[in-house]
Amino acid sequence: MRRTRKDAYNSYSEYSTHKTSRQHRHSRSTEEVFKCRNCRRFIGPLPYGGYHRNHCPFCLYSRHVDTSKGDRLNECGSRMAPIGYFQRSNGEYVLVHRCLGCDFERFNRIAGDDDFDLVLTLPLVAARTSQDVKRQRLQQWLEGSGIIEGD
């Protein structure tokens, strides 16, 4: 019988003292409970409509903890203030958060239990993508460094 690489891995892992627990990437934070750093309320998992709780449903503040969605690997950890919202072409509302520590900007879909009246009190901003924000930052950096002239 011919042994494949997969068979060799499986036989090795049976005797290995280090077992890799492979979790689904969304399962890490679905049951997470945390205390909001802005309003100090305890926040439970999403009741429906998503995998990650990425902002407080009461004050809409977030925390800069993700490098990629849901990974919780960012070391900044600062609060992210809701600075506005926009509506996508499919009708979905999106919050715009800006990190108070490093000025990073992230877009988060609103959750089903968010205070929608509070969302509507935020300024309406032009719909944009993360590539638009990166392009704008690069433009500002180039203008600030004197490499190119502003308009």
DOKOLLUM-363987 format. One line per 4 residues: number of its first residue (from 0); for each residue x, y negated, z negated of N, C-alpha, C, O. Coordinates in Angstrom, 3 decimals. Layout:
BEGIN
NUM> X:Y:Z:X:Y:Z:X:Y:Z:X:Y:Z; ...
END
This chain:
BEGIN
0> 0.835:1.177:0.000:0.000:0.000:0.000:0.884:-1.245:0.000:1.864:-1.329:-0.740; 0.530:-2.180:0.818:1.288:-3.411:0.961:0.835:-4.434:-0.079:-0.362:-4.673:-0.233; 1.788:-5.040:-0.794:1.475:-6.057:-1.801:1.521:-7.433:-1.169:2.461:-7.768:-0.448; 0.510:-8.216:-1.440:0.474:-9.587:-0.932:0.966:-10.538:-2.021:1.148:-10.150:-3.175
4> 1.170:-11.758:-1.633:1.608:-12.771:-2.597:0.561:-12.957:-3.698:0.895:-13.173:-4.863; -0.692:-12.870:-3.308:-1.774:-13.016:-4.284:-1.727:-11.895:-5.311:-1.912:-12.137:-6.503; -1.475:-10.638:-4.845:-1.372:-9.512:-5.770:-0.213:-9.700:-6.742:-0.337:-9.410:-7.932; 0.900:-10.183:-6.234:2.063:-10.408:-7.086:1.751:-11.462:-8.139:2.146:-11.311:-9.295
8> 1.056:-12.517:-7.764:0.696:-13.559:-8.718:-0.240:-13.014:-9.778:-0.068:-13.286:-10.967; -1.239:-12.238:-9.349:-2.199:-11.692:-10.304:-1.528:-10.748:-11.289:-1.846:-10.778:-12.477; -0.606:-9.911:-10.823:0.062:-8.994:-11.741:0.991:-9.765:-12.680:1.135:-9.388:-13.844; 1.619:-10.831:-12.196:2.469:-11.651:-13.057:1.633:-12.337:-14.123:2.018:-12.364:-15.292
12> 0.492:-12.890:-13.733:-0.318:-13.650:-14.681:-0.910:-12.765:-15.771:-1.246:-13.262:-16.846; -1.044:-11.460:-15.518:-1.549:-10.563:-16.556:-0.571:-10.466:-17.723:-0.991:-10.312:-18.871; 0.736:-10.554:-17.438:1.757:-10.402:-18.467:2.293:-11.731:-18.974:3.072:-11.764:-19.927; 1.888:-12.812:-18.354:2.395:-14.124:-18.730:1.786:-14.565:-20.054:0.609:-14.326:-20.327
16> 2.617:-15.218:-20.873:2.100:-15.738:-22.143:1.375:-17.061:-21.930:0.563:-17.474:-22.757; 1.674:-17.721:-20.816:1.033:-19.002:-20.519:-0.090:-18.764:-19.515:0.163:-18.500:-18.340; -1.300:-18.858:-19.976:-2.449:-18.703:-19.093:-2.893:-20.079:-18.636:-3.132:-20.966:-19.455; -3.001:-20.254:-17.346:-3.480:-21.536:-16.835:-4.992:-21.523:-16.860:-5.629:-20.645:-16.278
20> -5.552:-22.488:-17.528:-7.009:-22.591:-17.543:-7.387:-23.604:-16.479:-7.183:-24.806:-16.647; -7.917:-23.127:-15.427:-8.258:-23.998:-14.313:-9.691:-24.474:-14.483:-10.643:-23.713:-14.310; -9.820:-25.726:-14.819:-11.148:-26.302:-14.999:-11.587:-26.972:-13.713:-10.769:-27.430:-12.915; -12.872:-27.018:-13.533:-13.416:-27.810:-12.434:-13.112:-29.261:-12.758:-13.228:-29.673:-13.913
24> -12.728:-30.041:-11.762:-12.250:-31.389:-12.059:-13.302:-32.267:-12.709:-12.951:-33.256:-13.354; -14.577:-31.944:-12.564:-15.612:-32.771:-13.175:-15.970:-32.316:-14.581:-16.636:-33.055:-15.306; -15.553:-31.126:-14.989:-16.005:-30.598:-16.265:-15.297:-31.216:-17.458:-15.739:-31.032:-18.591; -14.212:-31.942:-17.235:-13.462:-32.497:-18.349:-14.218:-33.586:-19.085:-14.099:-33.688:-20.306
28> -14.982:-34.395:-18.394:-15.563:-35.552:-19.056:-17.086:-35.557:-19.062:-17.687:-36.565:-19.434; -17.722:-34.473:-18.665:-19.181:-34.495:-18.611:-19.814:-34.518:-19.998:-20.904:-35.065:-20.162; -19.161:-33.940:-20.992:-19.725:-33.899:-22.337:-19.032:-34.887:-23.272:-19.192:-34.804:-24.490; -18.274:-35.806:-22.721:-17.498:-36.742:-23.508:-18.392:-37.763:-24.211:-19.299:-38.330:-23.601
32> -18.128:-37.989:-25.489:-18.801:-39.027:-26.261:-17.722:-40.007:-26.693:-16.659:-39.597:-27.159; -17.989:-41.298:-26.542:-16.986:-42.289:-26.903:-17.651:-43.508:-27.510:-18.869:-43.671:-27.440; -16.836:-44.358:-28.104:-17.317:-45.604:-28.692:-16.885:-46.736:-27.774:-15.707:-46.856:-27.440; -17.835:-47.563:-27.368:-17.542:-48.675:-26.477:-16.607:-49.658:-27.174:-16.832:-50.037:-28.323
36> -15.564:-50.061:-26.472:-14.602:-51.005:-27.053:-15.130:-52.434:-27.063:-14.528:-53.306:-27.689; -16.234:-52.687:-26.389:-16.782:-54.040:-26.361:-17.918:-54.208:-27.369:-17.845:-55.067:-28.247; -18.966:-53.392:-27.246:-20.130:-53.559:-28.126:-20.118:-52.600:-29.321:-20.983:-52.687:-30.192; -19.138:-51.684:-29.367:-18.912:-50.743:-30.482:-20.019:-49.706:-30.666:-20.105:-49.101:-31.734
40> -20.862:-49.482:-29.668:-21.887:-48.437:-29.750:-21.315:-47.106:-29.305:-20.381:-47.055:-28.505; -21.883:-46.024:-29.832:-21.487:-44.696:-29.383:-22.240:-44.368:-28.103:-23.449:-44.583:-28.009; -21.519:-43.846:-27.121:-22.072:-43.564:-25.803:-21.959:-42.071:-25.541:-20.886:-41.484:-25.677; -23.082:-41.463:-25.164:-23.111:-40.032:-24.869:-22.936:-39.765:-23.385:-22.726:-40.688:-22.598
44> -23.025:-38.496:-23.010:-22.860:-38.137:-21.597:-24.027:-38.648:-20.751:-25.084:-39.012:-21.267; -23.803:-38.662:-19.451:-24.858:-39.086:-18.524:-26.034:-38.131:-18.601:-25.841:-36.915:-18.570; -27.249:-38.655:-18.700:-28.409:-37.760:-18.723:-28.682:-37.134:-17.354:-29.201:-36.021:-17.271; -28.334:-37.849:-16.284:-28.554:-37.355:-14.923:-27.824:-38.259:-13.945:-27.472:-39.389:-14.285
48> -27.599:-37.776:-12.750:-27.108:-38.611:-11.666:-25.624:-38.877:-11.630:-25.220:-39.969:-11.231; -24.793:-37.936:-12.027:-23.359:-38.150:-11.909:-22.565:-37.211:-12.780:-23.124:-36.460:-13.579; -21.250:-37.256:-12.619:-20.355:-36.403:-13.385:-19.635:-37.159:-14.490:-19.313:-36.577:-15.526; -19.377:-38.446:-14.287:-18.547:-39.199:-15.216:-19.279:-40.416:-15.749:-19.929:-41.151:-15.006
52> -19.161:-40.606:-17.028:-19.639:-41.838:-17.651:-18.466:-42.795:-17.567:-17.457:-42.592:-18.242; -18.577:-43.835:-16.752:-17.435:-44.718:-16.571:-17.666:-46.133:-17.084:-16.817:-47.002:-16.889; -18.785:-46.378:-17.727:-19.014:-47.669:-18.358:-20.143:-47.540:-19.373:-20.927:-46.592:-19.348; -20.198:-48.520:-20.262:-21.227:-48.549:-21.306:-22.565:-48.959:-20.690:-22.620:-49.957:-19.972
56> -23.643:-48.219:-20.950:-24.933:-48.586:-20.371:-25.573:-49.804:-21.036:-26.540:-50.356:-20.510; -25.046:-50.230:-22.186:-25.637:-51.344:-22.908:-25.002:-52.689:-22.546:-25.710:-53.673:-22.333; -23.659:-52.730:-22.476:-22.972:-54.005:-22.177:-22.264:-53.971:-20.828:-21.762:-54.999:-20.372; -22.216:-52.814:-20.185:-21.640:-52.585:-18.852:-20.115:-52.683:-18.804:-19.536:-52.633:-17.718
60> -19.450:-52.823:-19.956:-17.994:-52.836:-19.967:-17.465:-51.420:-19.744:-18.141:-50.433:-20.035; -16.269:-51.346:-19.232:-15.619:-50.074:-18.960:-14.247:-50.102:-19.609:-13.889:-51.068:-20.283; -13.488:-49.048:-19.404:-12.122:-48.976:-19.906:-11.234:-48.439:-18.802:-11.628:-47.516:-18.088; -10.066:-48.987:-18.650:-9.149:-48.586:-17.584:-8.414:-47.320:-18.000:-7.309:-47.375:-18.541
64> -9.050:-46.169:-17.737:-8.464:-44.890:-18.135:-8.174:-43.971:-16.957:-7.417:-43.013:-17.112; -8.745:-44.226:-15.793:-8.584:-43.327:-14.650:-7.577:-43.854:-13.640:-7.564:-45.040:-13.312; -6.730:-42.943:-13.153:-5.900:-43.232:-11.993:-6.690:-42.845:-10.757:-6.813:-43.632:-9.819; -7.224:-41.635:-10.757:-8.190:-41.167:-9.759:-9.482:-40.912:-10.507:-9.466:-40.711:-11.721
68> -10.586:-40.918:-9.809:-11.884:-40.795:-10.465:-11.945:-39.575:-11.386:-11.791:-38.437:-10.943; -12.172:-39.835:-12.666:-12.395:-38.776:-13.634:-11.165:-38.115:-14.207:-11.312:-37.202:-15.019; -9.950:-38.518:-13.836:-8.776:-37.794:-14.314:-8.301:-38.231:-15.704:-7.585:-37.482:-16.369; -8.683:-39.413:-16.146:-8.331:-39.951:-17.466:-6.815:-39.983:-17.692:-6.353:-39.707:-18.799
72> -6.036:-40.319:-16.653:-4.581:-40.301:-16.748:-3.936:-41.683:-16.744:-2.710:-41.772:-16.814; -4.702:-42.755:-16.664:-4.106:-44.083:-16.617:-3.692:-44.511:-18.016:-4.421:-44.286:-18.982; -2.536:-45.120:-18.121:-2.004:-45.509:-19.431:-2.360:-46.934:-19.840:-2.063:-47.328:-20.967; -2.983:-47.718:-18.967:-3.319:-49.108:-19.284:-4.271:-49.155:-20.476:-3.950:-49.768:-21.494
76> -5.423:-48.526:-20.369:-6.360:-48.433:-21.480:-7.084:-49.710:-21.859:-7.829:-49.717:-22.840; -6.894:-50.781:-21.123:-7.546:-52.058:-21.462:-9.033:-52.027:-21.104:-9.496:-51.166:-20.356; -9.761:-52.988:-21.660:-11.168:-53.116:-21.309:-11.289:-53.630:-19.885:-10.433:-54.368:-19.399; -12.374:-53.223:-19.222:-12.675:-53.699:-17.873:-14.011:-54.422:-17.933:-15.035:-53.830:-18.274
80> -13.991:-55.695:-17.601:-15.190:-56.529:-17.688:-16.010:-56.405:-16.406:-15.448:-56.360:-15.312; -17.345:-56.351:-16.540:-18.180:-56.383:-15.332:-18.182:-57.807:-14.787:-18.608:-58.738:-15.471; -17.709:-57.973:-13.562:-17.602:-59.329:-13.002:-18.640:-59.601:-11.929:-18.749:-60.730:-11.452; -19.403:-58.591:-11.542:-20.427:-58.783:-10.529:-20.983:-57.457:-10.058:-20.622:-56.394:-10.563
84> -21.866:-57.539:-9.082:-22.435:-56.332:-8.494:-22.717:-56.612:-7.029:-22.805:-57.763:-6.602; -22.855:-55.542:-6.273:-23.327:-55.650:-4.895:-24.161:-54.424:-4.577:-24.166:-53.443:-5.320; -24.860:-54.501:-3.468:-25.725:-53.401:-3.062:-25.199:-52.838:-1.744:-25.002:-53.570:-0.774; -24.975:-51.525:-1.729:-24.496:-50.872:-0.514:-25.615:-50.797:0.515:-26.783:-51.021:0.198
88> -25.244:-50.480:1.747:-26.232:-50.432:2.829:-27.293:-49.361:2.589:-28.396:-49.456:3.128; -26.977:-48.344:1.790:-27.958:-47.296:1.493:-28.858:-47.660:0.308:-29.679:-46.845:-0.113; -28.711:-48.883:-0.238:-29.562:-49.344:-1.332:-28.981:-49.121:-2.717:-29.568:-49.562:-3.705; -27.849:-48.451:-2.813:-27.240:-48.147:-4.105:-26.571:-49.395:-4.695:-25.873:-50.127:-3.994
92> -26.794:-49.621:-5.987:-26.168:-50.750:-6.673:-24.807:-50.329:-7.213:-24.640:-49.218:-7.716; -23.837:-51.236:-7.101:-22.463:-50.956:-7.511:-21.970:-52.092:-8.400:-22.084:-53.267:-8.049; -21.418:-51.725:-9.560:-20.804:-52.706:-10.458:-19.356:-52.925:-10.050:-18.672:-51.994:-9.625; -18.899:-54.153:-10.182:-17.494:-54.471:-9.943:-16.872:-54.764:-11.304:-17.303:-55.678:-12.007
96> -15.857:-53.984:-11.672:-15.150:-54.169:-12.937:-13.735:-54.656:-12.658:-13.087:-54.206:-11.713; -13.261:-55.585:-13.493:-11.868:-56.041:-13.408:-11.211:-55.798:-14.754:-11.747:-56.161:-15.801; -10.031:-55.173:-14.707:-9.278:-54.862:-15.921:-8.758:-56.148:-16.548:-8.175:-56.987:-15.862; -8.969:-56.300:-17.841:-8.503:-57.481:-18.552:-7.017:-57.400:-18.868:-6.416:-58.387:-19.293
100> -6.418:-56.222:-18.662:-4.994:-56.057:-18.922:-4.124:-56.233:-17.695:-3.076:-56.875:-17.762; -4.553:-55.663:-16.561:-3.691:-55.672:-15.373:-4.386:-56.195:-14.119:-3.799:-56.137:-13.038; -5.592:-56.694:-14.222:-6.369:-57.257:-13.108:-6.748:-56.246:-12.032:-7.133:-56.639:-10.932; -6.647:-54.960:-12.325:-7.078:-53.937:-11.372:-8.588:-54.033:-11.221:-9.299:-54.273:-12.197
104> -9.076:-53.850:-10.015:-10.510:-53.942:-9.752:-11.031:-52.581:-9.304:-10.414:-51.911:-8.476; -12.165:-52.182:-9.855:-12.764:-50.894:-9.509:-14.256:-51.075:-9.313:-14.881:-51.925:-9.946; -14.820:-50.262:-8.424:-16.257:-50.266:-8.155:-16.863:-49.020:-8.774:-16.349:-47.918:-8.582; -17.957:-49.185:-9.519:-18.630:-48.070:-10.175:-20.116:-48.103:-9.855:-20.771:-49.138:-9.979
108> -20.631:-46.963:-9.446:-22.069:-46.848:-9.228:-22.786:-47.057:-10.557:-22.288:-46.642:-11.604; -23.942:-47.692:-10.521:-24.683:-47.827:-11.771:-25.290:-46.472:-12.107:-25.590:-45.672:-11.222; -25.460:-46.236:-13.379:-26.032:-44.980:-13.855:-27.526:-45.165:-14.100:-28.017:-46.290:-14.194; -28.231:-44.062:-14.200:-29.678:-44.111:-14.378:-30.119:-44.739:-15.678:-31.231:-45.262:-15.759
112> -29.278:-44.703:-16.704:-29.669:-45.272:-18.001:-29.043:-46.635:-18.274:-29.104:-47.120:-19.404; -28.436:-47.271:-17.253:-27.866:-48.610:-17.423:-28.965:-49.651:-17.626:-30.087:-49.488:-17.146; -28.628:-50.712:-18.337:-29.535:-51.836:-18.528:-29.581:-52.619:-17.211:-28.734:-53.476:-16.958; -30.578:-52.313:-16.380:-30.629:-52.887:-15.040:-30.861:-54.395:-15.073:-30.372:-55.109:-14.198
116> -31.597:-54.890:-16.066:-31.786:-56.342:-16.197:-30.441:-57.037:-16.425:-30.207:-58.131:-15.911; -29.558:-56.394:-17.198:-28.231:-56.955:-17.432:-27.397:-56.920:-16.147:-26.631:-57.846:-15.883; -27.542:-55.864:-15.354:-26.846:-55.790:-14.059:-27.244:-56.982:-13.194:-26.387:-57.609:-12.571; -28.531:-57.296:-13.153:-29.019:-58.382:-12.303:-28.623:-59.768:-12.798:-28.709:-60.734:-12.039
120> -28.183:-59.891:-14.069:-27.707:-61.183:-14.551:-26.265:-61.456:-14.100:-25.803:-62.595:-14.161; -25.559:-60.420:-13.650:-24.192:-60.602:-13.146:-24.243:-61.293:-11.794:-25.258:-61.215:-11.101; -23.168:-61.967:-11.407:-23.158:-62.608:-10.083:-23.168:-61.576:-8.961:-22.500:-60.546:-9.043; -23.918:-61.860:-7.936:-23.941:-61.014:-6.747:-22.692:-61.332:-5.934:-22.467:-62.485:-5.568
124> -21.879:-60.315:-5.650:-20.654:-60.515:-4.878:-20.820:-59.844:-3.520:-21.682:-58.984:-3.338; -19.995:-60.244:-2.585:-20.054:-59.649:-1.249:-19.648:-58.184:-1.324:-18.694:-57.824:-2.015; -20.384:-57.347:-0.607:-20.049:-55.922:-0.566:-18.664:-55.760:0.039:-18.326:-56.397:1.037; -17.868:-54.898:-0.583:-16.510:-54.676:-0.092:-16.045:-53.287:-0.478:-16.659:-52.601:-1.296
128> -14.952:-52.898:0.130:-14.366:-51.594:-0.161:-13.057:-51.802:-0.907:-12.568:-52.927:-1.004; -12.492:-50.730:-1.429:-11.222:-50.844:-2.137:-10.110:-51.282:-1.188:-9.163:-51.944:-1.613; -10.213:-50.920:0.097:-9.214:-51.366:1.073:-9.272:-52.879:1.248:-8.234:-53.520:1.415; -10.479:-53.461:1.213:-10.616:-54.918:1.300:-9.911:-55.603:0.135:-9.239:-56.617:0.323
132> -10.064:-55.051:-1.071:-9.440:-55.635:-2.256:-7.922:-55.533:-2.152:-7.218:-56.489:-2.477; -7.407:-54.382:-1.703:-5.960:-54.223:-1.538:-5.415:-55.206:-0.511:-4.353:-55.794:-0.718; -6.127:-55.387:0.582:-5.709:-56.323:1.620:-5.680:-57.756:1.078:-4.761:-58.517:1.377; -6.688:-58.118:0.282:-6.757:-59.457:-0.301:-5.600:-59.680:-1.282:-5.006:-60.759:-1.289
136> -5.270:-58.684:-2.107:-4.159:-58.815:-3.047:-2.826:-58.955:-2.328:-1.975:-59.750:-2.727; -2.650:-58.177:-1.263:-1.424:-58.270:-0.483:-1.298:-59.662:0.128:-0.218:-60.252:0.124; -2.398:-60.179:0.650:-2.408:-61.528:1.229:-2.026:-62.569:0.177:-1.224:-63.464:0.445; -2.605:-62.447:-1.021:-2.293:-63.396:-2.092:-0.831:-63.291:-2.514:-0.178:-64.304:-2.763
140> -0.321:-62.072:-2.594:1.074:-61.869:-2.970:2.010:-62.469:-1.924:2.997:-63.121:-2.265; 1.697:-62.245:-0.661:2.539:-62.784:0.412:2.518:-64.318:0.415:3.548:-64.956:0.631; 1.357:-64.895:0.178:1.254:-66.353:0.116:2.001:-66.897:-1.102:2.679:-67.921:-1.011; 1.876:-66.210:-2.247:2.544:-66.641:-3.466:4.069:-66.548:-3.382:4.788:-67.340:-3.991
144> 4.543:-65.570:-2.621:6.001:-65.408:-2.501:6.588:-66.284:-1.402:7.805:-66.333:-1.226; 5.727:-66.972:-0.664:6.202:-67.872:0.385:6.581:-67.186:1.690:7.169:-67.809:2.574; 6.249:-65.916:1.812:6.569:-65.185:3.049:5.698:-65.658:4.193:6.170:-65.814:5.319; 4.407:-65.889:3.901:3.512:-66.428:4.940:2.790:-67.632:4.375:2.672:-67.790:3.160
148> 2.318:-68.460:5.249:1.569:-69.662:4.870:0.103:-69.323:4.725:-0.413:-68.529:5.511; -0.592:-69.893:3.750:-2.022:-69.703:3.579:-2.805:-70.466:4.635:-2.240:-71.311:5.329; -4.103:-70.182:4.770:-4.951:-70.853:5.762:-5.202:-72.287:5.421:-5.898:-72.984:6.160
END
